[in-house]
């Protein structure tokens, strides 16, 4: 562990941590504190008293060009937008995931997880652009009771227990500073697909990337969790 006291997760990490905590019933702590030391992002000990350790790496497919365009739009006072089309690939969501997990950036993150001792190793993915998020939305959608799109099981690398896909988010339309519903899909080795909807309070999140968007709330309003203290027994 290399955390400095008071180190904080970034916004995307904190969304993942809060979502996983709600689903798994665990207490996640920072494992790298942004130190770039090839440690995973988060770690926890199962509350069952058996000392089982879980770790998670939170990442997204590269989107440097899109982030550069959004930053330029903010500087120039333009609306942030995306253009282009996304192949539907209906019925091929498992193939899309398999191709994604075989790319260099994904393998680097999987290798980071596999290099650390753990009983559970989770990869949590989110999409910055619609070219990726489109598929994650479909993976996690609850379809409001309608038949869901069938998704075949994934073959995860040996030692990887779970892969999460963050889908769409819906803010409270009457309180933009209140809670947000986030849809998730999770593939667990040996158990298959599960879908969840979690609630995340805006006040518990760090500010968004200042280079992309201004934070609309007053200073001191946000109260993200202090995750710099390692779990007992670490």
TORMARRO-17741 format. One record per residue (C-alpha): residue number from 0; residue in three letters; x, y, z. Coordinates in Angstrom, 1 decimal, decimal comma, padded with zeros to 4 digits. Example, Ala and Ser with C-alpha at 12.3 -4.5 7.8 and 13.67 -1.06 7.14 Angstrom:
2
<node><num>0</num><residu>ALA</residu><xx>012,3</xx><yy>-004,5</yy><zz>007,8</zz></node>
<node><num>1</num><residu>SER</residu><xx>013,7</xx><yy>-001,1</yy><zz>007,1</zz></node>
***
This chain:
234
<node><num>0</num><residu>UNK</residu><xx>000,0</xx><yy>000,0</yy><zz>000,0</zz></node>
<node><num>1</num><residu>UNK</residu><xx>001,4</xx><yy>003,4</yy><zz>-000,9</zz></node>
<node><num>2</num><residu>UNK</residu><xx>-001,5</xx><yy>005,8</yy><zz>000,0</zz></node>
<node><num>3</num><residu>UNK</residu><xx>-000,8</xx><yy>009,2</yy><zz>001,5</zz></node>
<node><num>4</num><residu>UNK</residu><xx>-003,2</xx><yy>010,2</yy><zz>004,3</zz></node>
<node><num>5</num><residu>UNK</residu><xx>-006,2</xx><yy>011,9</yy><zz>002,8</zz></node>
<node><num>6</num><residu>UNK</residu><xx>-005,7</xx><yy>010,6</yy><zz>-000,8</zz></node>
<node><num>7</num><residu>UNK</residu><xx>-008,9</xx><yy>010,6</yy><zz>-002,8</zz></node>
<node><num>8</num><residu>UNK</residu><xx>-010,3</xx><yy>008,6</yy><zz>-005,7</zz></node>
<node><num>9</num><residu>UNK</residu><xx>-011,1</xx><yy>010,5</yy><zz>-008,8</zz></node>
<node><num>10</num><residu>UNK</residu><xx>-014,8</xx><yy>010,8</yy><zz>-009,9</zz></node>
<node><num>11</num><residu>UNK</residu><xx>-014,9</xx><yy>007,8</yy><zz>-012,1</zz></node>
<node><num>12</num><residu>UNK</residu><xx>-013,2</xx><yy>005,6</yy><zz>-009,5</zz></node>
<node><num>13</num><residu>UNK</residu><xx>-015,5</xx><yy>006,8</yy><zz>-006,8</zz></node>
<node><num>14</num><residu>UNK</residu><xx>-018,6</xx><yy>006,0</yy><zz>-008,9</zz></node>
<node><num>15</num><residu>UNK</residu><xx>-017,3</xx><yy>002,5</yy><zz>-009,3</zz></node>
<node><num>16</num><residu>UNK</residu><xx>-016,4</xx><yy>002,1</yy><zz>-005,7</zz></node>
<node><num>17</num><residu>UNK</residu><xx>-019,8</xx><yy>003,3</yy><zz>-004,4</zz></node>
<node><num>18</num><residu>UNK</residu><xx>-021,6</xx><yy>001,1</yy><zz>-006,9</zz></node>
<node><num>19</num><residu>UNK</residu><xx>-019,6</xx><yy>-002,0</yy><zz>-006,0</zz></node>
<node><num>20</num><residu>UNK</residu><xx>-019,9</xx><yy>-001,3</yy><zz>-002,3</zz></node>
<node><num>21</num><residu>UNK</residu><xx>-023,7</xx><yy>-001,2</yy><zz>-002,6</zz></node>
<node><num>22</num><residu>UNK</residu><xx>-023,8</xx><yy>-004,5</yy><zz>-004,6</zz></node>
<node><num>23</num><residu>UNK</residu><xx>-021,1</xx><yy>-006,4</yy><zz>-002,7</zz></node>
<node><num>24</num><residu>UNK</residu><xx>-021,6</xx><yy>-005,0</yy><zz>000,8</zz></node>
<node><num>25</num><residu>UNK</residu><xx>-017,8</xx><yy>-004,3</yy><zz>001,3</zz></node>
<node><num>26</num><residu>UNK</residu><xx>-015,7</xx><yy>-001,3</yy><zz>002,2</zz></node>
<node><num>27</num><residu>UNK</residu><xx>-013,3</xx><yy>-000,4</yy><zz>-000,6</zz></node>
<node><num>28</num><residu>UNK</residu><xx>-010,0</xx><yy>001,4</yy><zz>000,1</zz></node>
<node><num>29</num><residu>UNK</residu><xx>-007,5</xx><yy>002,9</yy><zz>-002,3</zz></node>
<node><num>30</num><residu>UNK</residu><xx>-004,7</xx><yy>000,6</yy><zz>-003,3</zz></node>
<node><num>31</num><residu>UNK</residu><xx>-002,6</xx><yy>003,0</yy><zz>-005,5</zz></node>
<node><num>32</num><residu>UNK</residu><xx>-003,5</xx><yy>006,6</yy><zz>-004,6</zz></node>
<node><num>33</num><residu>UNK</residu><xx>-002,7</xx><yy>007,5</yy><zz>-008,2</zz></node>
<node><num>34</num><residu>UNK</residu><xx>000,9</xx><yy>006,7</yy><zz>-007,6</zz></node>
<node><num>35</num><residu>UNK</residu><xx>001,3</xx><yy>004,9</yy><zz>-010,9</zz></node>
<node><num>36</num><residu>UNK</residu><xx>003,0</xx><yy>002,0</yy><zz>-009,2</zz></node>
<node><num>37</num><residu>UNK</residu><xx>001,2</xx><yy>-000,7</yy><zz>-011,1</zz></node>
<node><num>38</num><residu>UNK</residu><xx>-001,1</xx><yy>-001,4</yy><zz>-008,1</zz></node>
<node><num>39</num><residu>UNK</residu><xx>-004,8</xx><yy>-001,8</yy><zz>-008,7</zz></node>
<node><num>40</num><residu>UNK</residu><xx>-007,2</xx><yy>001,0</yy><zz>-007,9</zz></node>
<node><num>41</num><residu>UNK</residu><xx>-009,1</xx><yy>-000,5</yy><zz>-004,9</zz></node>
<node><num>42</num><residu>UNK</residu><xx>-008,9</xx><yy>-003,2</yy><zz>-002,4</zz></node>
<node><num>43</num><residu>UNK</residu><xx>-011,2</xx><yy>-004,7</yy><zz>000,3</zz></node>
<node><num>44</num><residu>UNK</residu><xx>-011,5</xx><yy>-007,5</yy><zz>002,8</zz></node>
<node><num>45</num><residu>UNK</residu><xx>-014,8</xx><yy>-009,5</yy><zz>002,8</zz></node>
<node><num>46</num><residu>UNK</residu><xx>-016,7</xx><yy>-008,7</yy><zz>006,0</zz></node>
<node><num>47</num><residu>UNK</residu><xx>-017,3</xx><yy>-012,5</yy><zz>006,6</zz></node>
<node><num>48</num><residu>UNK</residu><xx>-014,2</xx><yy>-012,6</yy><zz>008,8</zz></node>
<node><num>49</num><residu>UNK</residu><xx>-012,4</xx><yy>-015,1</yy><zz>006,6</zz></node>
<node><num>50</num><residu>UNK</residu><xx>-009,8</xx><yy>-012,6</yy><zz>005,4</zz></node>
<node><num>51</num><residu>UNK</residu><xx>-010,6</xx><yy>-013,0</yy><zz>001,7</zz></node>
<node><num>52</num><residu>UNK</residu><xx>-009,1</xx><yy>-010,1</yy><zz>-000,3</zz></node>
<node><num>53</num><residu>UNK</residu><xx>-010,6</xx><yy>-008,4</yy><zz>-003,3</zz></node>
<node><num>54</num><residu>UNK</residu><xx>-009,0</xx><yy>-006,0</yy><zz>-005,7</zz></node>
<node><num>55</num><residu>UNK</residu><xx>-010,4</xx><yy>-003,9</yy><zz>-008,6</zz></node>
<node><num>56</num><residu>UNK</residu><xx>-009,0</xx><yy>-001,9</yy><zz>-011,5</zz></node>
<node><num>57</num><residu>UNK</residu><xx>-011,2</xx><yy>000,8</yy><zz>-012,9</zz></node>
<node><num>58</num><residu>UNK</residu><xx>-010,6</xx><yy>001,9</yy><zz>-016,5</zz></node>
<node><num>59</num><residu>UNK</residu><xx>-012,1</xx><yy>002,9</yy><zz>-019,9</zz></node>
<node><num>60</num><residu>UNK</residu><xx>-011,1</xx><yy>002,3</yy><zz>-023,5</zz></node>
<node><num>61</num><residu>UNK</residu><xx>-008,7</xx><yy>005,1</yy><zz>-024,6</zz></node>
<node><num>62</num><residu>UNK</residu><xx>-010,6</xx><yy>008,3</yy><zz>-025,7</zz></node>
<node><num>63</num><residu>UNK</residu><xx>-007,8</xx><yy>010,8</yy><zz>-025,8</zz></node>
<node><num>64</num><residu>UNK</residu><xx>-009,1</xx><yy>012,5</yy><zz>-029,0</zz></node>
<node><num>65</num><residu>UNK</residu><xx>-012,6</xx><yy>012,8</yy><zz>-027,6</zz></node>
<node><num>66</num><residu>UNK</residu><xx>-011,3</xx><yy>014,2</yy><zz>-024,3</zz></node>
<node><num>67</num><residu>UNK</residu><xx>-009,2</xx><yy>016,8</yy><zz>-026,2</zz></node>
<node><num>68</num><residu>UNK</residu><xx>-012,2</xx><yy>017,9</yy><zz>-028,2</zz></node>
<node><num>69</num><residu>UNK</residu><xx>-014,3</xx><yy>018,3</yy><zz>-025,1</zz></node>
<node><num>70</num><residu>UNK</residu><xx>-011,6</xx><yy>020,3</yy><zz>-023,3</zz></node>
<node><num>71</num><residu>UNK</residu><xx>-011,3</xx><yy>022,6</yy><zz>-026,4</zz></node>
<node><num>72</num><residu>UNK</residu><xx>-015,1</xx><yy>023,0</yy><zz>-026,4</zz></node>
<node><num>73</num><residu>UNK</residu><xx>-015,1</xx><yy>024,1</yy><zz>-022,8</zz></node>
<node><num>74</num><residu>UNK</residu><xx>-012,3</xx><yy>026,6</yy><zz>-023,4</zz></node>
<node><num>75</num><residu>UNK</residu><xx>-014,1</xx><yy>028,0</yy><zz>-026,4</zz></node>
<node><num>76</num><residu>UNK</residu><xx>-017,5</xx><yy>028,1</yy><zz>-024,8</zz></node>
<node><num>77</num><residu>UNK</residu><xx>-019,0</xx><yy>025,6</yy><zz>-027,3</zz></node>
<node><num>78</num><residu>UNK</residu><xx>-021,3</xx><yy>022,7</yy><zz>-026,5</zz></node>
<node><num>79</num><residu>UNK</residu><xx>-019,6</xx><yy>019,3</yy><zz>-026,1</zz></node>
<node><num>80</num><residu>UNK</residu><xx>-020,8</xx><yy>016,9</yy><zz>-028,8</zz></node>
<node><num>81</num><residu>UNK</residu><xx>-020,0</xx><yy>013,6</yy><zz>-030,5</zz></node>
<node><num>82</num><residu>UNK</residu><xx>-020,5</xx><yy>012,8</yy><zz>-034,2</zz></node>
<node><num>83</num><residu>UNK</residu><xx>-020,4</xx><yy>009,6</yy><zz>-036,2</zz></node>
<node><num>84</num><residu>UNK</residu><xx>-022,3</xx><yy>006,3</yy><zz>-036,1</zz></node>
<node><num>85</num><residu>UNK</residu><xx>-021,9</xx><yy>003,2</yy><zz>-034,0</zz></node>
<node><num>86</num><residu>UNK</residu><xx>-022,3</xx><yy>-000,4</yy><zz>-035,5</zz></node>
<node><num>87</num><residu>UNK</residu><xx>-025,4</xx><yy>-001,9</yy><zz>-033,8</zz></node>
<node><num>88</num><residu>UNK</residu><xx>-024,0</xx><yy>-005,5</yy><zz>-033,7</zz></node>
<node><num>89</num><residu>UNK</residu><xx>-027,3</xx><yy>-006,8</yy><zz>-032,3</zz></node>
<node><num>90</num><residu>UNK</residu><xx>-026,9</xx><yy>-010,2</yy><zz>-030,7</zz></node>
<node><num>91</num><residu>UNK</residu><xx>-023,1</xx><yy>-009,8</yy><zz>-030,6</zz></node>
<node><num>92</num><residu>UNK</residu><xx>-022,5</xx><yy>-008,1</yy><zz>-027,3</zz></node>
<node><num>93</num><residu>UNK</residu><xx>-020,4</xx><yy>-011,0</yy><zz>-025,9</zz></node>
<node><num>94</num><residu>UNK</residu><xx>-018,2</xx><yy>-010,8</yy><zz>-029,0</zz></node>
<node><num>95</num><residu>UNK</residu><xx>-017,9</xx><yy>-007,1</yy><zz>-028,5</zz></node>
<node><num>96</num><residu>UNK</residu><xx>-016,8</xx><yy>-007,7</yy><zz>-024,9</zz></node>
<node><num>97</num><residu>UNK</residu><xx>-014,4</xx><yy>-010,4</yy><zz>-026,0</zz></node>
<node><num>98</num><residu>UNK</residu><xx>-012,7</xx><yy>-008,2</yy><zz>-028,6</zz></node>
<node><num>99</num><residu>UNK</residu><xx>-012,5</xx><yy>-005,4</yy><zz>-026,1</zz></node>
<node><num>100</num><residu>UNK</residu><xx>-010,8</xx><yy>-007,6</yy><zz>-023,4</zz></node>
<node><num>101</num><residu>UNK</residu><xx>-008,3</xx><yy>-008,7</yy><zz>-025,9</zz></node>
<node><num>102</num><residu>UNK</residu><xx>-007,0</xx><yy>-005,2</yy><zz>-026,8</zz></node>
<node><num>103</num><residu>UNK</residu><xx>-003,6</xx><yy>-004,0</yy><zz>-025,5</zz></node>
<node><num>104</num><residu>UNK</residu><xx>-005,1</xx><yy>-001,5</yy><zz>-023,0</zz></node>
<node><num>105</num><residu>UNK</residu><xx>-007,4</xx><yy>-004,1</yy><zz>-021,5</zz></node>
<node><num>106</num><residu>UNK</residu><xx>-004,6</xx><yy>-006,8</yy><zz>-021,3</zz></node>
<node><num>107</num><residu>UNK</residu><xx>-002,4</xx><yy>-004,3</yy><zz>-019,5</zz></node>
<node><num>108</num><residu>UNK</residu><xx>-005,1</xx><yy>-003,7</yy><zz>-016,8</zz></node>
<node><num>109</num><residu>UNK</residu><xx>-005,8</xx><yy>-007,4</yy><zz>-016,5</zz></node>
<node><num>110</num><residu>UNK</residu><xx>-002,1</xx><yy>-008,1</yy><zz>-016,1</zz></node>
<node><num>111</num><residu>UNK</residu><xx>-002,0</xx><yy>-005,5</yy><zz>-013,3</zz></node>
<node><num>112</num><residu>UNK</residu><xx>-004,7</xx><yy>-007,4</yy><zz>-011,5</zz></node>
<node><num>113</num><residu>UNK</residu><xx>-003,1</xx><yy>-010,8</yy><zz>-012,0</zz></node>
<node><num>114</num><residu>UNK</residu><xx>000,2</xx><yy>-009,6</yy><zz>-010,7</zz></node>
<node><num>115</num><residu>UNK</residu><xx>-001,3</xx><yy>-009,0</yy><zz>-007,2</zz></node>
<node><num>116</num><residu>UNK</residu><xx>-002,3</xx><yy>-011,6</yy><zz>-004,6</zz></node>
<node><num>117</num><residu>UNK</residu><xx>-006,1</xx><yy>-011,7</yy><zz>-004,2</zz></node>
<node><num>118</num><residu>UNK</residu><xx>-009,0</xx><yy>-014,0</yy><zz>-003,8</zz></node>
<node><num>119</num><residu>UNK</residu><xx>-011,2</xx><yy>-012,0</yy><zz>-006,2</zz></node>
<node><num>120</num><residu>UNK</residu><xx>-009,9</xx><yy>-009,8</yy><zz>-009,1</zz></node>
<node><num>121</num><residu>UNK</residu><xx>-012,4</xx><yy>-007,4</yy><zz>-010,6</zz></node>
<node><num>122</num><residu>UNK</residu><xx>-012,1</xx><yy>-005,2</yy><zz>-013,7</zz></node>
<node><num>123</num><residu>UNK</residu><xx>-014,6</xx><yy>-002,3</yy><zz>-013,8</zz></node>
<node><num>124</num><residu>UNK</residu><xx>-015,1</xx><yy>-000,7</yy><zz>-017,2</zz></node>
<node><num>125</num><residu>UNK</residu><xx>-016,9</xx><yy>002,5</yy><zz>-018,2</zz></node>
<node><num>126</num><residu>UNK</residu><xx>-017,1</xx><yy>004,3</yy><zz>-021,6</zz></node>
<node><num>127</num><residu>UNK</residu><xx>-016,3</xx><yy>007,9</yy><zz>-022,1</zz></node>
<node><num>128</num><residu>UNK</residu><xx>-017,6</xx><yy>008,1</yy><zz>-025,7</zz></node>
<node><num>129</num><residu>UNK</residu><xx>-020,9</xx><yy>006,7</yy><zz>-027,1</zz></node>
<node><num>130</num><residu>UNK</residu><xx>-018,9</xx><yy>004,4</yy><zz>-029,4</zz></node>
<node><num>131</num><residu>UNK</residu><xx>-018,2</xx><yy>002,2</yy><zz>-026,3</zz></node>
<node><num>132</num><residu>UNK</residu><xx>-021,0</xx><yy>003,4</yy><zz>-023,8</zz></node>
<node><num>133</num><residu>UNK</residu><xx>-023,6</xx><yy>002,3</yy><zz>-026,4</zz></node>
<node><num>134</num><residu>UNK</residu><xx>-022,7</xx><yy>-001,3</yy><zz>-025,8</zz></node>
<node><num>135</num><residu>UNK</residu><xx>-022,4</xx><yy>-001,0</yy><zz>-022,0</zz></node>
<node><num>136</num><residu>UNK</residu><xx>-025,9</xx><yy>000,6</yy><zz>-021,9</zz></node>
<node><num>137</num><residu>UNK</residu><xx>-027,3</xx><yy>-002,5</yy><zz>-023,7</zz></node>
<node><num>138</num><residu>UNK</residu><xx>-025,4</xx><yy>-004,9</yy><zz>-021,5</zz></node>
<node><num>139</num><residu>UNK</residu><xx>-026,8</xx><yy>-003,4</yy><zz>-018,3</zz></node>
<node><num>140</num><residu>UNK</residu><xx>-030,3</xx><yy>-002,2</yy><zz>-019,4</zz></node>
<node><num>141</num><residu>UNK</residu><xx>-033,2</xx><yy>-003,7</yy><zz>-017,4</zz></node>
<node><num>142</num><residu>UNK</residu><xx>-035,5</xx><yy>-003,1</yy><zz>-020,4</zz></node>
<node><num>143</num><residu>UNK</residu><xx>-038,4</xx><yy>-002,2</yy><zz>-018,1</zz></node>
<node><num>144</num><residu>UNK</residu><xx>-039,6</xx><yy>-005,7</yy><zz>-018,0</zz></node>
<node><num>145</num><residu>UNK</residu><xx>-039,4</xx><yy>-006,4</yy><zz>-021,7</zz></node>
<node><num>146</num><residu>UNK</residu><xx>-037,2</xx><yy>-009,3</yy><zz>-022,9</zz></node>
<node><num>147</num><residu>UNK</residu><xx>-033,5</xx><yy>-008,4</yy><zz>-022,6</zz></node>
<node><num>148</num><residu>UNK</residu><xx>-031,1</xx><yy>-008,8</yy><zz>-025,4</zz></node>
<node><num>149</num><residu>UNK</residu><xx>-029,4</xx><yy>-012,2</yy><zz>-025,1</zz></node>
<node><num>150</num><residu>UNK</residu><xx>-025,7</xx><yy>-012,1</yy><zz>-024,2</zz></node>
<node><num>151</num><residu>UNK</residu><xx>-023,5</xx><yy>-015,2</yy><zz>-024,3</zz></node>
<node><num>152</num><residu>UNK</residu><xx>-021,2</xx><yy>-015,9</yy><zz>-021,4</zz></node>
<node><num>153</num><residu>UNK</residu><xx>-017,6</xx><yy>-014,6</yy><zz>-021,5</zz></node>
<node><num>154</num><residu>UNK</residu><xx>-014,4</xx><yy>-016,5</yy><zz>-021,1</zz></node>
<node><num>155</num><residu>UNK</residu><xx>-012,4</xx><yy>-014,6</yy><zz>-018,5</zz></node>
<node><num>156</num><residu>UNK</residu><xx>-008,6</xx><yy>-015,0</yy><zz>-018,2</zz></node>
<node><num>157</num><residu>UNK</residu><xx>-007,6</xx><yy>-017,5</yy><zz>-015,4</zz></node>
<node><num>158</num><residu>UNK</residu><xx>-007,6</xx><yy>-015,6</yy><zz>-012,1</zz></node>
<node><num>159</num><residu>UNK</residu><xx>-010,0</xx><yy>-012,8</yy><zz>-013,1</zz></node>
<node><num>160</num><residu>UNK</residu><xx>-013,3</xx><yy>-013,3</yy><zz>-011,2</zz></node>
<node><num>161</num><residu>UNK</residu><xx>-015,5</xx><yy>-010,4</yy><zz>-012,4</zz></node>
<node><num>162</num><residu>UNK</residu><xx>-015,8</xx><yy>-007,8</yy><zz>-015,1</zz></node>
<node><num>163</num><residu>UNK</residu><xx>-018,2</xx><yy>-004,9</yy><zz>-014,6</zz></node>
<node><num>164</num><residu>UNK</residu><xx>-019,7</xx><yy>-002,6</yy><zz>-017,3</zz></node>
<node><num>165</num><residu>UNK</residu><xx>-021,1</xx><yy>000,7</yy><zz>-016,2</zz></node>
<node><num>166</num><residu>UNK</residu><xx>-024,2</xx><yy>001,6</yy><zz>-018,2</zz></node>
<node><num>167</num><residu>UNK</residu><xx>-026,5</xx><yy>004,6</yy><zz>-018,4</zz></node>
<node><num>168</num><residu>UNK</residu><xx>-027,1</xx><yy>007,0</yy><zz>-015,6</zz></node>
<node><num>169</num><residu>UNK</residu><xx>-030,2</xx><yy>009,0</yy><zz>-014,8</zz></node>
<node><num>170</num><residu>UNK</residu><xx>-030,2</xx><yy>012,0</yy><zz>-012,4</zz></node>
<node><num>171</num><residu>UNK</residu><xx>-033,2</xx><yy>013,1</yy><zz>-010,4</zz></node>
<node><num>172</num><residu>UNK</residu><xx>-034,9</xx><yy>015,5</yy><zz>-012,8</zz></node>
<node><num>173</num><residu>UNK</residu><xx>-036,1</xx><yy>017,7</yy><zz>-009,9</zz></node>
<node><num>174</num><residu>UNK</residu><xx>-032,8</xx><yy>017,8</yy><zz>-007,9</zz></node>
<node><num>175</num><residu>UNK</residu><xx>-029,6</xx><yy>017,8</yy><zz>-010,0</zz></node>
<node><num>176</num><residu>UNK</residu><xx>-027,6</xx><yy>017,7</yy><zz>-006,8</zz></node>
<node><num>177</num><residu>UNK</residu><xx>-029,4</xx><yy>014,7</yy><zz>-005,5</zz></node>
<node><num>178</num><residu>UNK</residu><xx>-029,1</xx><yy>011,0</yy><zz>-006,3</zz></node>
<node><num>179</num><residu>UNK</residu><xx>-028,3</xx><yy>009,4</yy><zz>-009,7</zz></node>
<node><num>180</num><residu>UNK</residu><xx>-029,4</xx><yy>005,9</yy><zz>-010,8</zz></node>
<node><num>181</num><residu>UNK</residu><xx>-026,7</xx><yy>004,0</yy><zz>-012,4</zz></node>
<node><num>182</num><residu>UNK</residu><xx>-027,2</xx><yy>000,8</yy><zz>-014,4</zz></node>
<node><num>183</num><residu>UNK</residu><xx>-024,6</xx><yy>-002,0</yy><zz>-014,1</zz></node>
<node><num>184</num><residu>UNK</residu><xx>-023,8</xx><yy>-005,3</yy><zz>-015,8</zz></node>
<node><num>185</num><residu>UNK</residu><xx>-021,5</xx><yy>-007,8</yy><zz>-014,1</zz></node>
<node><num>186</num><residu>UNK</residu><xx>-020,1</xx><yy>-011,0</yy><zz>-015,5</zz></node>
<node><num>187</num><residu>UNK</residu><xx>-018,9</xx><yy>-013,3</yy><zz>-012,7</zz></node>
<node><num>188</num><residu>UNK</residu><xx>-016,8</xx><yy>-016,4</yy><zz>-013,5</zz></node>
<node><num>189</num><residu>UNK</residu><xx>-018,9</xx><yy>-019,5</yy><zz>-012,8</zz></node>
<node><num>190</num><residu>UNK</residu><xx>-022,1</xx><yy>-017,5</yy><zz>-012,2</zz></node>
<node><num>191</num><residu>UNK</residu><xx>-022,7</xx><yy>-015,7</yy><zz>-015,4</zz></node>
<node><num>192</num><residu>UNK</residu><xx>-024,4</xx><yy>-012,3</yy><zz>-016,0</zz></node>
<node><num>193</num><residu>UNK</residu><xx>-026,1</xx><yy>-010,1</yy><zz>-013,4</zz></node>
<node><num>194</num><residu>UNK</residu><xx>-027,6</xx><yy>-006,7</yy><zz>-013,7</zz></node>
<node><num>195</num><residu>UNK</residu><xx>-028,1</xx><yy>-004,0</yy><zz>-011,0</zz></node>
<node><num>196</num><residu>UNK</residu><xx>-029,4</xx><yy>-000,5</yy><zz>-010,6</zz></node>
<node><num>197</num><residu>UNK</residu><xx>-027,7</xx><yy>001,5</yy><zz>-007,8</zz></node>
<node><num>198</num><residu>UNK</residu><xx>-028,3</xx><yy>005,0</yy><zz>-006,3</zz></node>
<node><num>199</num><residu>UNK</residu><xx>-025,3</xx><yy>007,3</yy><zz>-005,9</zz></node>
<node><num>200</num><residu>UNK</residu><xx>-025,5</xx><yy>010,7</yy><zz>-004,1</zz></node>
<node><num>201</num><residu>UNK</residu><xx>-023,8</xx><yy>013,5</yy><zz>-006,0</zz></node>
<node><num>202</num><residu>UNK</residu><xx>-022,6</xx><yy>014,9</yy><zz>-002,7</zz></node>
<node><num>203</num><residu>UNK</residu><xx>-020,5</xx><yy>011,8</yy><zz>-002,1</zz></node>
<node><num>204</num><residu>UNK</residu><xx>-018,6</xx><yy>012,2</yy><zz>-005,5</zz></node>
<node><num>205</num><residu>UNK</residu><xx>-015,5</xx><yy>014,3</yy><zz>-006,2</zz></node>
<node><num>206</num><residu>UNK</residu><xx>-015,8</xx><yy>017,2</yy><zz>-008,6</zz></node>
<node><num>207</num><residu>UNK</residu><xx>-015,8</xx><yy>016,4</yy><zz>-012,3</zz></node>
<node><num>208</num><residu>UNK</residu><xx>-012,7</xx><yy>016,9</yy><zz>-014,4</zz></node>
<node><num>209</num><residu>UNK</residu><xx>-012,1</xx><yy>020,7</yy><zz>-014,3</zz></node>
<node><num>210</num><residu>UNK</residu><xx>-010,6</xx><yy>020,6</yy><zz>-017,8</zz></node>
<node><num>211</num><residu>UNK</residu><xx>-013,8</xx><yy>019,3</yy><zz>-019,2</zz></node>
<node><num>212</num><residu>UNK</residu><xx>-016,7</xx><yy>020,9</yy><zz>-017,2</zz></node>
<node><num>213</num><residu>UNK</residu><xx>-017,1</xx><yy>023,4</yy><zz>-014,3</zz></node>
<node><num>214</num><residu>UNK</residu><xx>-018,4</xx><yy>022,1</yy><zz>-011,0</zz></node>
<node><num>215</num><residu>UNK</residu><xx>-021,8</xx><yy>023,7</yy><zz>-010,4</zz></node>
<node><num>216</num><residu>UNK</residu><xx>-021,8</xx><yy>023,3</yy><zz>-006,6</zz></node>
<node><num>217</num><residu>UNK</residu><xx>-020,2</xx><yy>025,6</yy><zz>-004,0</zz></node>
<node><num>218</num><residu>UNK</residu><xx>-016,8</xx><yy>024,8</yy><zz>-002,6</zz></node>
<node><num>219</num><residu>UNK</residu><xx>-016,9</xx><yy>022,5</yy><zz>000,5</zz></node>
<node><num>220</num><residu>UNK</residu><xx>-020,3</xx><yy>021,0</yy><zz>-000,5</zz></node>
<node><num>221</num><residu>UNK</residu><xx>-018,9</xx><yy>017,7</yy><zz>-001,6</zz></node>
<node><num>222</num><residu>UNK</residu><xx>-018,1</xx><yy>015,1</yy><zz>001,0</zz></node>
<node><num>223</num><residu>UNK</residu><xx>-016,4</xx><yy>012,1</yy><zz>-000,7</zz></node>
<node><num>224</num><residu>UNK</residu><xx>-015,4</xx><yy>009,1</yy><zz>001,4</zz></node>
<node><num>225</num><residu>UNK</residu><xx>-011,8</xx><yy>009,0</yy><zz>002,8</zz></node>
<node><num>226</num><residu>UNK</residu><xx>-010,5</xx><yy>005,8</yy><zz>001,3</zz></node>
<node><num>227</num><residu>UNK</residu><xx>-006,8</xx><yy>006,3</yy><zz>002,2</zz></node>
<node><num>228</num><residu>UNK</residu><xx>-006,9</xx><yy>004,1</yy><zz>005,2</zz></node>
<node><num>229</num><residu>UNK</residu><xx>-006,2</xx><yy>000,4</yy><zz>004,3</zz></node>
<node><num>230</num><residu>UNK</residu><xx>-008,6</xx><yy>-002,3</yy><zz>005,5</zz></node>
<node><num>231</num><residu>UNK</residu><xx>-007,9</xx><yy>-003,9</yy><zz>008,8</zz></node>
<node><num>232</num><residu>UNK</residu><xx>-005,4</xx><yy>-006,7</yy><zz>008,3</zz></node>
<node><num>233</num><residu>UNK</residu><xx>-003,7</xx><yy>-005,1</yy><zz>005,3</zz></node>
***
